[in-house]
Amino acid sequence: MTLPNCYRCGNQPCTCADGCTIYNGDNVETLRSFPADCIDLTVTSPPYDNLRTYGGYSWDFEGVAAELWRVTKPGGVVVWIVGDETIDGGRTGTSFRQALHFIGVGFRLHDNMIYQKNGVRFPESNRYYPCWEYMFVFSNGKPVCTNLIKDRKNIYAGTSHVSGMERQPNGNIRVPRRVATFDEFGVRTNVWKYDTGKHKSTKDGFTFAHPAIFPEALARDHILSWSNEGDIVLDPFNGSGTTTKMAKLTGRKGIGIELEEKYCEIGARRLEQGVLF
């Protein structure tokens, strides 16, 4: 099976000067034409249950998971951003089943993170208002790249503290190992909060023709955390092209796969104009 032509330049192999490629086609079929162990990082958000119809298209979750396992390099990472719909009064739990399936095909669940929004999608009458989604971080073995973001302000910056104290399995306290000084900024937690909505997720106003956009800052932060400059970053549900845009702006090579041509056009336009978030 051969790779399709790049949607942007019309060539195969892609000749786009910025190294970012968009393929217009089915993600499983397209991924099957990729060589094994070729992707450093995937940052993606698949359709959630039936929250969006996307023109009536369906997608093959198990096929995508199998292909992501095949194309992810040893030490590579897949960031899977997903939520659940409420059906017949209960949450579907689809996100849990997907996470367990990824583990079943071979991935390690490196972290289960939370994407917290500054608002709620819709009001609930008998449960607390939903304002977050899962960000499952899967890895093919131990991640080869971990650039933890330090932007959590330390109120005790410059002061000393004793580190190494912890409770042992037998109940005893381990003797402190050393005295250290607080840095000005510490590593952030695994709950990431972002502003969402029009002119917040992105400044590219035309992008909101797509019904489900995740924040550019979210994609950027994962790309910076789990990859290095020059790495290949994939989004098999490219949608409006957030991941490929942020791959370009952080010095990576982006590959997006999108079935709907009108969304390919949005993604290509964002790459051409390069507007910062």
MIDOSE-1310 file (N, C-alpha, C; in nm, 2 decimals, decimal comma, always signed):
residues 277
mtlp	+0,08/-0,12/+0,00/+0,00/+0,00/+0,00/+0,09/+0,12/+0,00; +0,06/+0,22/-0,09/+0,14/+0,34/-0,10/+0,08/+0,46/-0,03; +0,16/+0,55/+0,02/+0,11/+0,67/+0,08/+0,03/+0,76/-0,02; -0,08/+0,83/+0,02/-0,14/+0,92/-0,07/-0,06/+1,05/-0,09
ncyr	-0,10/+1,13/-0,18/-0,03/+1,26/-0,19/-0,06/+1,35/-0,08; +0,03/+1,44/-0,05/+0,00/+1,54/+0,05/-0,11/+1,64/+0,00; -0,20/+1,67/+0,09/-0,31/+1,75/+0,05/-0,26/+1,89/+0,02; -0,16/+1,94/+0,08/-0,11/+2,08/+0,07/-0,04/+2,10/-0,06
cgnq	+0,06/+2,01/-0,09/+0,15/+2,03/-0,21/+0,11/+1,94/-0,32; +0,03/+1,84/-0,30/-0,01/+1,75/-0,40/+0,10/+1,65/-0,44; +0,20/+1,64/-0,36/+0,31/+1,55/-0,40/+0,33/+1,44/-0,30; +0,39/+1,33/-0,35/+0,44/+1,22/-0,26/+0,57/+1,18/-0,31
pctc	+0,68/+1,19/-0,23/+0,67/+1,24/-0,10/+0,64/+1,39/-0,09; +0,60/+1,43/+0,03/+0,56/+1,57/+0,05/+0,68/+1,66/+0,03; +0,65/+1,78/-0,04/+0,76/+1,87/-0,06/+0,73/+2,01/+0,01; +0,64/+2,01/+0,10/+0,61/+2,13/+0,18/+0,74/+2,18/+0,25
adgc	+0,77/+2,31/+0,24/+0,90/+2,36/+0,29/+0,90/+2,35/+0,44; +0,79/+2,35/+0,51/+0,79/+2,35/+0,66/+0,79/+2,21/+0,71; +0,79/+2,11/+0,63/+0,79/+1,97/+0,67/+0,67/+1,92/+0,73; +0,55/+1,99/+0,72/+0,43/+1,95/+0,77/+0,33/+1,90/+0,66
tiyn	+0,28/+1,78/+0,68/+0,20/+1,71/+0,58/+0,06/+1,69/+0,63; -0,04/+1,70/+0,54/-0,18/+1,67/+0,57/-0,22/+1,57/+0,46; -0,27/+1,45/+0,51/-0,33/+1,35/+0,42/-0,48/+1,36/+0,43; -0,55/+1,36/+0,32/-0,70/+1,36/+0,32/-0,74/+1,21/+0,29
gdnv	-0,78/+1,14/+0,40/-0,82/+1,00/+0,38/-0,86/+0,94/+0,51; -0,89/+0,81/+0,50/-0,92/+0,73/+0,62/-0,80/+0,71/+0,70; -0,80/+0,73/+0,84/-0,68/+0,73/+0,91/-0,62/+0,59/+0,92; -0,70/+0,48/+0,93/-0,65/+0,35/+0,94/-0,58/+0,31/+0,81
etlr	-0,65/+0,33/+0,70/-0,59/+0,30/+0,57/-0,46/+0,38/+0,54; -0,46/+0,50/+0,58/-0,34/+0,59/+0,56/-0,23/+0,54/+0,65; -0,26/+0,51/+0,78/-0,15/+0,47/+0,87/-0,09/+0,33/+0,82; -0,17/+0,25/+0,76/-0,12/+0,12/+0,71/-0,01/+0,14/+0,61
sfpa	+0,00/+0,25/+0,54/+0,10/+0,28/+0,44/+0,22/+0,34/+0,51; +0,22/+0,37/+0,64/+0,34/+0,42/+0,71/+0,43/+0,30/+0,74; +0,56/+0,33/+0,74/+0,66/+0,22/+0,79/+0,64/+0,21/+0,94; +0,68/+0,10/+0,99/+0,68/+0,07/+1,14/+0,78/+0,17/+1,21
dcid	+0,75/+0,20/+1,33/+0,84/+0,27/+1,42/+0,89/+0,40/+1,36; +0,79/+0,48/+1,31/+0,83/+0,61/+1,24/+0,78/+0,73/+1,31; +0,70/+0,72/+1,41/+0,64/+0,84/+1,48/+0,70/+0,86/+1,62; +0,74/+0,98/+1,65/+0,79/+1,01/+1,78/+0,68/+1,04/+1,88
ltvt	+0,58/+1,11/+1,84/+0,47/+1,15/+1,93/+0,34/+1,17/+1,85; +0,23/+1,12/+1,91/+0,10/+1,15/+1,86/+0,02/+1,23/+1,97; -0,04/+1,34/+1,92/-0,13/+1,42/+2,01/-0,26/+1,43/+1,93; -0,36/+1,37/+1,99/-0,49/+1,36/+1,91/-0,61/+1,36/+2,01
sppy	-0,72/+1,39/+1,95/-0,85/+1,39/+2,02/-0,95/+1,33/+1,93; -0,99/+1,20/+1,95/-1,09/+1,14/+1,86/-1,23/+1,18/+1,89; -1,32/+1,16/+1,80/-1,47/+1,19/+1,83/-1,51/+1,11/+1,95; -1,58/+1,19/+2,04/-1,63/+1,13/+2,16/-1,77/+1,07/+2,15
dnlr	-1,78/+0,94/+2,15/-1,91/+0,87/+2,14/-1,99/+0,93/+2,03; -2,11/+0,99/+2,05/-2,19/+1,05/+1,95/-2,21/+1,20/+1,97; -2,11/+1,26/+2,04/-2,13/+1,41/+2,07/-2,12/+1,49/+1,94; -2,05/+1,44/+1,84/-2,05/+1,51/+1,71/-2,07/+1,41/+1,60
tygg	-2,14/+1,45/+1,49/-2,17/+1,35/+1,38/-2,07/+1,35/+1,28; -2,00/+1,46/+1,25/-1,89/+1,47/+1,15/-1,93/+1,41/+1,02; -2,05/+1,46/+0,97/-2,10/+1,42/+0,84/-2,14/+1,28/+0,83; -2,17/+1,21/+0,94/-2,21/+1,07/+0,94/-2,10/+0,97/+0,93
yswd	-1,97/+1,01/+0,94/-1,86/+0,92/+0,93/-1,85/+0,84/+1,06; -1,81/+0,72/+1,05/-1,77/+0,64/+1,17/-1,62/+0,61/+1,16; -1,57/+0,56/+1,27/-1,42/+0,53/+1,27/-1,39/+0,41/+1,34; -1,28/+0,35/+1,31/-1,24/+0,21/+1,36/-1,14/+0,23/+1,48
fegv	-1,19/+0,23/+1,60/-1,10/+0,26/+1,71/-0,99/+0,15/+1,73; -1,03/+0,02/+1,72/-0,94/-0,08/+1,73/-0,83/-0,08/+1,62; -0,87/-0,04/+1,50/-0,78/-0,03/+1,39/-0,68/+0,08/+1,42; -0,73/+0,20/+1,47/-0,64/+0,31/+1,50/-0,54/+0,27/+1,61
aael	-0,59/+0,21/+1,71/-0,50/+0,17/+1,82/-0,39/+0,07/+1,78; -0,43/-0,02/+1,69/-0,33/-0,12/+1,64/-0,22/-0,05/+1,56; -0,27/+0,04/+1,47/-0,17/+0,11/+1,39/-0,08/+0,21/+1,47; -0,14/+0,27/+1,57/-0,06/+0,36/+1,65/+0,05/+0,28/+1,72
wrvt	+0,02/+0,16/+1,77/+0,12/+0,08/+1,83/+0,23/+0,04/+1,73; +0,19/+0,01/+1,61/+0,29/-0,03/+1,50/+0,38/+0,09/+1,46; +0,32/+0,21/+1,45/+0,41/+0,32/+1,39/+0,48/+0,40/+1,50; +0,44/+0,38/+1,63/+0,51/+0,45/+1,73/+0,65/+0,40/+1,76
kpgg	+0,75/+0,48/+1,76/+0,89/+0,44/+1,79/+0,90/+0,38/+1,93; +0,99/+0,29/+1,96/+1,02/+0,26/+2,10/+1,06/+0,38/+2,17; +0,99/+0,40/+2,29/+1,01/+0,53/+2,36/+0,92/+0,64/+2,32; +0,84/+0,62/+2,21/+0,75/+0,72/+2,17/+0,63/+0,73/+2,25
vvvw	+0,55/+0,83/+2,23/+0,44/+0,86/+2,32/+0,31/+0,89/+2,24; +0,20/+0,85/+2,29/+0,07/+0,88/+2,23/-0,02/+0,95/+2,34; -0,06/+1,08/+2,31/-0,15/+1,15/+2,40/-0,29/+1,14/+2,34; -0,38/+1,08/+2,42/-0,51/+1,05/+2,37/-0,61/+1,13/+2,46
ivgd	-0,67/+1,23/+2,40/-0,76/+1,33/+2,47/-0,90/+1,29/+2,45; -0,97/+1,25/+2,55/-1,10/+1,19/+2,53/-1,20/+1,21/+2,64; -1,33/+1,22/+2,61/-1,43/+1,23/+2,72/-1,54/+1,14/+2,69; -1,64/+1,14/+2,77/-1,76/+1,05/+2,76/-1,89/+1,12/+2,75
etid	-1,98/+1,06/+2,67/-2,11/+1,12/+2,66/-2,20/+1,06/+2,77; -2,31/+1,13/+2,80/-2,41/+1,08/+2,89/-2,53/+1,02/+2,81; -2,55/+0,89/+2,83/-2,66/+0,83/+2,76/-2,75/+0,75/+2,86; -2,88/+0,77/+2,84/-2,98/+0,71/+2,93/-2,94/+0,74/+3,08
ggrt	-2,90/+0,86/+3,11/-2,87/+0,90/+3,25/-2,74/+0,86/+3,30; -2,66/+0,79/+3,23/-2,53/+0,75/+3,28/-2,41/+0,78/+3,18; -2,29/+0,79/+3,23/-2,18/+0,81/+3,15/-2,14/+0,68/+3,08; -2,09/+0,69/+2,96/-2,06/+0,57/+2,88/-1,94/+0,50/+2,93
gtsf	-1,84/+0,57/+2,98/-1,72/+0,50/+3,02/-1,63/+0,46/+2,90; -1,66/+0,51/+2,78/-1,58/+0,48/+2,66/-1,44/+0,51/+2,68; -1,40/+0,62/+2,75/-1,26/+0,66/+2,77/-1,19/+0,55/+2,85; -1,25/+0,49/+2,95/-1,19/+0,38/+3,03/-1,16/+0,26/+2,94
rqal	-1,26/+0,22/+2,86/-1,24/+0,10/+2,78/-1,13/+0,13/+2,67; -1,13/+0,25/+2,62/-1,02/+0,28/+2,52/-0,88/+0,27/+2,59; -0,87/+0,32/+2,71/-0,74/+0,32/+2,78/-0,70/+0,18/+2,80; -0,79/+0,09/+2,85/-0,76/-0,05/+2,87/-0,72/-0,12/+2,74
hfig	-0,78/-0,08/+2,63/-0,75/-0,14/+2,51/-0,61/-0,10/+2,46; -0,57/+0,02/+2,48/-0,43/+0,06/+2,45/-0,33/-0,02/+2,53; -0,36/-0,04/+2,66/-0,27/-0,12/+2,74/-0,26/-0,26/+2,68; -0,38/-0,31/+2,64/-0,39/-0,45/+2,59/-0,30/-0,47/+2,46
vgfr	-0,29/-0,36/+2,38/-0,22/-0,38/+2,25/-0,07/-0,37/+2,28; -0,03/-0,32/+2,40/+0,12/-0,31/+2,43/+0,16/-0,19/+2,49; +0,08/-0,08/+2,49/+0,13/+0,05/+2,54/+0,13/+0,05/+2,69; +0,22/+0,13/+2,75/+0,22/+0,15/+2,89/+0,14/+0,28/+2,92
lhdn	+0,06/+0,28/+3,02/-0,01/+0,40/+3,06/+0,09/+0,48/+3,15; +0,16/+0,58/+3,08/+0,26/+0,65/+3,15/+0,20/+0,75/+3,25; +0,09/+0,81/+3,21/+0,02/+0,91/+3,30/-0,13/+0,92/+3,26; -0,21/+0,94/+3,35/-0,35/+0,98/+3,32/-0,38/+1,12/+3,37
miyq	-0,38/+1,21/+3,28/-0,39/+1,35/+3,31/-0,53/+1,41/+3,29; -0,55/+1,53/+3,33/-0,68/+1,60/+3,32/-0,66/+1,73/+3,24; -0,75/+1,75/+3,15/-0,76/+1,87/+3,07/-0,88/+1,94/+3,13; -0,86/+2,05/+3,21/-0,96/+2,12/+3,27/-1,00/+2,25/+3,19
kngv	-1,12/+2,27/+3,17/-1,17/+2,39/+3,09/-1,21/+2,50/+3,18; -1,21/+2,62/+3,13/-1,25/+2,74/+3,22/-1,40/+2,75/+3,22; -1,48/+2,67/+3,15/-1,62/+2,68/+3,15/-1,68/+2,54/+3,13; -1,81/+2,53/+3,13/-1,88/+2,40/+3,11/-1,95/+2,40/+2,97
rfpe	-1,96/+2,28/+2,92/-2,02/+2,26/+2,79/-2,17/+2,28/+2,79; -2,23/+2,22/+2,89/-2,38/+2,24/+2,90/-2,41/+2,21/+3,05; -2,52/+2,27/+3,10/-2,56/+2,25/+3,24/-2,62/+2,11/+3,26; -2,60/+2,06/+3,38/-2,65/+1,93/+3,42/-2,75/+1,95/+3,53
snry	-2,86/+1,87/+3,53/-2,96/+1,89/+3,63/-2,95/+1,81/+3,75; -2,88/+1,69/+3,74/-2,87/+1,60/+3,85/-2,72/+1,55/+3,88; -2,63/+1,62/+3,83/-2,49/+1,59/+3,86/-2,41/+1,72/+3,84; -2,29/+1,72/+3,90/-2,20/+1,84/+3,89/-2,16/+1,87/+3,75
ypcw	-2,15/+2,00/+3,72/-2,12/+2,04/+3,58/-1,99/+1,99/+3,53; -1,99/+1,93/+3,42/-1,86/+1,88/+3,36/-1,77/+1,99/+3,31; -1,64/+1,98/+3,35/-1,55/+2,08/+3,30/-1,41/+2,03/+3,27; -1,40/+1,89/+3,25/-1,27/+1,84/+3,22/-1,28/+1,71/+3,14
eymf	-1,17/+1,67/+3,08/-1,16/+1,55/+3,00/-1,03/+1,48/+3,03; -1,02/+1,35/+3,00/-0,90/+1,28/+3,02/-0,79/+1,31/+2,91; -0,67/+1,31/+2,96/-0,55/+1,31/+2,86/-0,47/+1,19/+2,90; -0,49/+1,08/+2,84/-0,41/+0,96/+2,86/-0,28/+0,97/+2,79
vfsn	-0,17/+0,95/+2,86/-0,04/+0,95/+2,80/+0,01/+0,81/+2,80; +0,01/+0,75/+2,68/+0,06/+0,61/+2,66/+0,21/+0,62/+2,60; +0,29/+0,52/+2,64/+0,42/+0,52/+2,58/+0,46/+0,38/+2,54; +0,54/+0,37/+2,44/+0,60/+0,24/+2,39/+0,72/+0,22/+2,47
gkpv	+0,71/+0,16/+2,59/+0,82/+0,14/+2,68/+0,84/+0,27/+2,76; +0,96/+0,29/+2,81/+0,99/+0,42/+2,88/+1,01/+0,53/+2,78; +0,94/+0,65/+2,80/+0,96/+0,76/+2,71/+1,10/+0,80/+2,70; +1,14/+0,82/+2,57/+1,28/+0,87/+2,55/+1,30/+1,02/+2,57
ctnl	+1,18/+1,09/+2,57/+1,19/+1,23/+2,58/+1,09/+1,28/+2,69; +1,14/+1,34/+2,79/+1,05/+1,40/+2,90/+1,10/+1,54/+2,94; +1,04/+1,64/+2,88/+1,07/+1,78/+2,91/+0,96/+1,84/+3,00; +0,97/+1,81/+3,13/+0,86/+1,85/+3,22/+0,86/+2,01/+3,23
ikdr	+0,74/+2,06/+3,21/+0,72/+2,21/+3,21/+0,72/+2,26/+3,35; +0,80/+2,36/+3,38/+0,81/+2,42/+3,51/+0,75/+2,56/+3,50; +0,63/+2,58/+3,54/+0,57/+2,71/+3,54/+0,48/+2,73/+3,66; +0,49/+2,64/+3,76/+0,41/+2,65/+3,88/+0,49/+2,74/+3,99
kniy	+0,44/+2,85/+4,01/+0,51/+2,95/+4,10/+0,52/+2,89/+4,24; +0,65/+2,89/+4,29/+0,68/+2,85/+4,43/+0,67/+2,97/+4,52; +0,58/+2,96/+4,62/+0,57/+3,07/+4,72/+0,69/+3,07/+4,81; +0,76/+2,95/+4,82/+0,88/+2,94/+4,91/+1,01/+2,95/+4,83
agts	+1,01/+3,01/+4,71/+1,13/+3,02/+4,63/+1,24/+3,08/+4,71; +1,36/+3,02/+4,70/+1,48/+3,07/+4,76/+1,50/+3,02/+4,90; +1,40/+2,96/+4,96/+1,41/+2,90/+5,10/+1,46/+2,76/+5,09; +1,51/+2,71/+5,20/+1,55/+2,57/+5,20/+1,45/+2,48/+5,26
hvsg	+1,45/+2,35/+5,22/+1,36/+2,25/+5,28/+1,44/+2,12/+5,28; +1,39/+2,03/+5,36/+1,44/+1,89/+5,37/+1,37/+1,80/+5,28; +1,44/+1,73/+5,19/+1,37/+1,64/+5,09/+1,41/+1,50/+5,13; +1,33/+1,41/+5,07/+1,36/+1,27/+5,09/+1,27/+1,20/+5,20
merq	+1,19/+1,27/+5,27/+1,11/+1,21/+5,37/+0,99/+1,14/+5,31; +0,97/+1,02/+5,35/+0,85/+0,95/+5,30/+0,82/+0,83/+5,39; +0,70/+0,79/+5,39/+0,65/+0,67/+5,47/+0,69/+0,54/+5,40; +0,75/+0,45/+5,47/+0,79/+0,32/+5,42/+0,68/+0,22/+5,43
pngn	+0,68/+0,11/+5,36/+0,58/+0,01/+5,37/+0,55/-0,04/+5,51; +0,66/-0,04/+5,60/+0,65/-0,09/+5,73/+0,59/+0,02/+5,83; +0,57/+0,14/+5,77/+0,51/+0,25/+5,86/+0,62/+0,34/+5,91; +0,74/+0,31/+5,90/+0,85/+0,40/+5,94/+0,87/+0,52/+5,85
irvp	+0,93/+0,63/+5,90/+0,96/+0,74/+5,81/+1,11/+0,73/+5,77; +1,13/+0,74/+5,64/+1,27/+0,73/+5,60/+1,35/+0,86/+5,64; +1,47/+0,84/+5,67/+1,56/+0,96/+5,72/+1,58/+1,05/+5,60; +1,56/+1,18/+5,61/+1,59/+1,27/+5,50/+1,72/+1,26/+5,44
rrva	+1,73/+1,27/+5,31/+1,86/+1,25/+5,24/+1,94/+1,38/+5,22; +1,87/+1,49/+5,20/+1,94/+1,61/+5,17/+1,86/+1,74/+5,20; +1,93/+1,85/+5,21/+1,86/+1,98/+5,22/+1,87/+2,05/+5,08; +1,76/+2,10/+5,03/+1,76/+2,16/+4,90/+1,69/+2,30/+4,91
tfde	+1,70/+2,37/+4,80/+1,64/+2,51/+4,79/+1,53/+2,51/+4,69; +1,42/+2,57/+4,73/+1,31/+2,58/+4,63/+1,35/+2,67/+4,51; +1,32/+2,62/+4,39/+1,34/+2,70/+4,27/+1,22/+2,80/+4,26; +1,24/+2,90/+4,17/+1,13/+3,00/+4,16/+1,00/+2,93/+4,10
fgvr	+1,02/+2,84/+4,01/+0,91/+2,77/+3,95/+0,93/+2,62/+3,96; +0,82/+2,54/+4,00/+0,82/+2,40/+4,01/+0,75/+2,33/+3,89; +0,77/+2,20/+3,88/+0,70/+2,13/+3,77/+0,55/+2,14/+3,80; +0,47/+2,16/+3,69/+0,33/+2,17/+3,71/+0,26/+2,03/+3,74
tnvw	+0,14/+2,03/+3,79/+0,07/+1,91/+3,82/+0,02/+1,85/+3,69; -0,04/+1,73/+3,70/-0,10/+1,67/+3,58/-0,24/+1,70/+3,56; -0,29/+1,81/+3,61/-0,41/+1,88/+3,58/-0,38/+2,01/+3,51; -0,41/+2,02/+3,38/-0,38/+2,14/+3,30/-0,51/+2,21/+3,27
kydt	-0,51/+2,34/+3,30/-0,63/+2,42/+3,28/-0,61/+2,52/+3,17; -0,71/+2,53/+3,08/-0,70/+2,62/+2,96/-0,83/+2,70/+2,94; -0,81/+2,82/+2,89/-0,93/+2,89/+2,84/-0,98/+2,83/+2,71; -1,11/+2,82/+2,69/-1,16/+2,76/+2,57/-1,27/+2,85/+2,52
gkhk	-1,31/+2,82/+2,39/-1,41/+2,90/+2,33/-1,35/+2,99/+2,22; -1,44/+3,06/+2,15/-1,40/+3,14/+2,04/-1,30/+3,25/+2,08; -1,19/+3,26/+2,00/-1,08/+3,35/+2,02/-1,00/+3,32/+2,15; -1,03/+3,21/+2,21/-0,95/+3,16/+2,33/-0,87/+3,04/+2,29
stkd	-0,93/+2,94/+2,23/-0,86/+2,82/+2,19/-0,76/+2,85/+2,08; -0,79/+2,95/+2,00/-0,71/+2,99/+1,89/-0,75/+3,13/+1,85; -0,66/+3,21/+1,79/-0,69/+3,34/+1,73/-0,74/+3,32/+1,59; -0,72/+3,20/+1,53/-0,76/+3,18/+1,39/-0,92/+3,17/+1,39
gftf	-0,98/+3,28/+1,36/-1,13/+3,28/+1,37/-1,20/+3,19/+1,27; -1,14/+3,17/+1,15/-1,20/+3,08/+1,06/-1,20/+2,93/+1,10; -1,12/+2,90/+1,20/-1,10/+2,76/+1,25/-1,23/+2,71/+1,31; -1,31/+2,80/+1,36/-1,43/+2,76/+1,44/-1,54/+2,71/+1,35
ahpa	-1,52/+2,69/+1,22/-1,60/+2,62/+1,13/-1,60/+2,47/+1,16; -1,49/+2,43/+1,24/-1,49/+2,29/+1,29/-1,56/+2,29/+1,43; -1,64/+2,19/+1,46/-1,72/+2,19/+1,58/-1,65/+2,16/+1,71; -1,53/+2,11/+1,70/-1,46/+2,06/+1,83/-1,31/+2,09/+1,82
ifpe	-1,27/+2,20/+1,88/-1,13/+2,24/+1,87/-1,07/+2,23/+2,01; -0,95/+2,17/+2,02/-0,89/+2,18/+2,15/-0,78/+2,29/+2,15; -0,75/+2,35/+2,26/-0,66/+2,47/+2,27/-0,53/+2,45/+2,21; -0,48/+2,55/+2,13/-0,34/+2,54/+2,08/-0,24/+2,52/+2,19
alar	-0,26/+2,59/+2,30/-0,16/+2,58/+2,41/-0,16/+2,44/+2,47; -0,27/+2,37/+2,47/-0,27/+2,23/+2,51/-0,18/+2,14/+2,42; -0,20/+2,15/+2,29/-0,12/+2,08/+2,19/+0,03/+2,12/+2,21; +0,05/+2,25/+2,22/+0,19/+2,29/+2,23/+0,26/+2,23/+2,36
dhil	+0,19/+2,23/+2,47/+0,25/+2,19/+2,59/+0,28/+2,04/+2,59; +0,19/+1,96/+2,53/+0,23/+1,81/+2,51/+0,34/+1,79/+2,41; +0,34/+1,87/+2,31/+0,45/+1,86/+2,21/+0,59/+1,89/+2,27; +0,59/+2,00/+2,35/+0,71/+2,04/+2,42/+0,75/+1,93/+2,53
swsn	+0,65/+1,87/+2,59/+0,68/+1,77/+2,70/+0,74/+1,64/+2,65; +0,69/+1,59/+2,54/+0,72/+1,45/+2,50/+0,79/+1,44/+2,36; +0,85/+1,55/+2,31/+0,92/+1,54/+2,19/+1,03/+1,65/+2,19; +1,12/+1,64/+2,09/+1,23/+1,73/+2,07/+1,22/+1,80/+1,93
egdi	+1,29/+1,91/+1,91/+1,29/+1,97/+1,78/+1,33/+1,87/+1,68; +1,26/+1,87/+1,56/+1,30/+1,78/+1,45/+1,22/+1,65/+1,46; +1,16/+1,62/+1,57/+1,08/+1,50/+1,58/+0,95/+1,50/+1,49; +0,89/+1,38/+1,47/+0,77/+1,37/+1,39/+0,65/+1,36/+1,48
vldp	+0,56/+1,45/+1,47/+0,44/+1,46/+1,55/+0,32/+1,43/+1,47; +0,24/+1,33/+1,51/+0,12/+1,28/+1,43/-0,01/+1,32/+1,50; -0,11/+1,35/+1,41/-0,25/+1,36/+1,46/-0,34/+1,28/+1,36; -0,38/+1,16/+1,39/-0,46/+1,08/+1,30/-0,61/+1,13/+1,29
fngs	-0,65/+1,22/+1,38/-0,78/+1,29/+1,37/-0,75/+1,44/+1,36; -0,69/+1,48/+1,25/-0,63/+1,61/+1,24/-0,73/+1,73/+1,26; -0,86/+1,70/+1,21/-0,96/+1,80/+1,23/-0,92/+1,94/+1,18; -0,92/+2,04/+1,26/-0,89/+2,18/+1,22/-0,74/+2,20/+1,22
gttt	-0,66/+2,10/+1,25/-0,51/+2,11/+1,23/-0,44/+2,18/+1,34; -0,49/+2,17/+1,47/-0,42/+2,23/+1,58/-0,29/+2,17/+1,61; -0,28/+2,03/+1,61/-0,15/+1,96/+1,64/-0,05/+1,99/+1,53; -0,09/+1,99/+1,40/+0,01/+2,01/+1,30/+0,06/+2,16/+1,30
kmak	-0,03/+2,25/+1,33/+0,02/+2,39/+1,34/+0,12/+2,41/+1,46; +0,09/+2,35/+1,57/+0,18/+2,37/+1,69/+0,31/+2,29/+1,67; +0,30/+2,18/+1,59/+0,43/+2,11/+1,56/+0,52/+2,20/+1,48; +0,46/+2,27/+1,38/+0,54/+2,36/+1,30/+0,60/+2,47/+1,38
ltgr	+0,52/+2,53/+1,47/+0,56/+2,65/+1,55/+0,66/+2,61/+1,66; +0,67/+2,48/+1,69/+0,77/+2,44/+1,79/+0,89/+2,36/+1,72; +0,90/+2,37/+1,59/+1,02/+2,32/+1,53/+1,01/+2,17/+1,50; +0,89/+2,11/+1,50/+0,88/+1,97/+1,48/+0,82/+1,95/+1,33
kgig	+0,81/+1,82/+1,29/+0,75/+1,79/+1,16/+0,61/+1,73/+1,19; +0,51/+1,79/+1,14/+0,38/+1,75/+1,17/+0,31/+1,67/+1,06; +0,24/+1,56/+1,10/+0,16/+1,48/+1,00/+0,02/+1,48/+1,05; -0,07/+1,52/+0,97/-0,21/+1,51/+1,00/-0,29/+1,43/+0,90
iele	-0,38/+1,35/+0,95/-0,47/+1,27/+0,87/-0,61/+1,31/+0,90; -0,69/+1,34/+0,79/-0,82/+1,39/+0,81/-0,91/+1,34/+0,70; -1,02/+1,28/+0,73/-1,11/+1,23/+0,63/-1,19/+1,33/+0,56; -1,23/+1,44/+0,63/-1,32/+1,54/+0,57/-1,24/+1,65/+0,50
ekyc	-1,26/+1,67/+0,37/-1,17/+1,76/+0,29/-1,19/+1,90/+0,34; -1,31/+1,94/+0,38/-1,32/+2,08/+0,43/-1,24/+2,11/+0,55; -1,22/+2,01/+0,63/-1,13/+2,03/+0,75/-0,98/+2,03/+0,71; -0,95/+1,95/+0,61/-0,81/+1,96/+0,55/-0,78/+2,10/+0,51
eiga	-0,87/+2,16/+0,45/-0,85/+2,30/+0,40/-0,83/+2,39/+0,51; -0,90/+2,38/+0,62/-0,88/+2,46/+0,74/-0,74/+2,44/+0,79; -0,70/+2,31/+0,81/-0,57/+2,28/+0,86/-0,46/+2,33/+0,77; -0,47/+2,32/+0,64/-0,37/+2,37/+0,55/-0,36/+2,53/+0,56
rrle	-0,48/+2,59/+0,57/-0,47/+2,74/+0,58/-0,40/+2,78/+0,70; -0,42/+2,71/+0,81/-0,36/+2,75/+0,94/-0,21/+2,74/+0,93; -0,16/+2,63/+0,86/-0,02/+2,61/+0,84/+0,04/+2,72/+0,75; -0,03/+2,77/+0,65/+0,02/+2,86/+0,56/+0,04/+3,00/+0,62
qgvl	-0,06/+3,04/+0,70/-0,05/+3,18/+0,76/+0,03/+3,18/+0,89; +0,04/+3,07/+0,96/+0,12/+3,06/+1,08/+0,09/+3,16/+1,19; -0,04/+3,19/+1,21/-0,08/+3,28/+1,31/-0,05/+3,22/+1,45; +0,01/+3,29/+1,54/+0,04/+3,25/+1,67/-0,09/+3,24/+1,75
f	-0,10/+3,15/+1,85/-0,22/+3,14/+1,93/-0,22/+3,26/+2,03
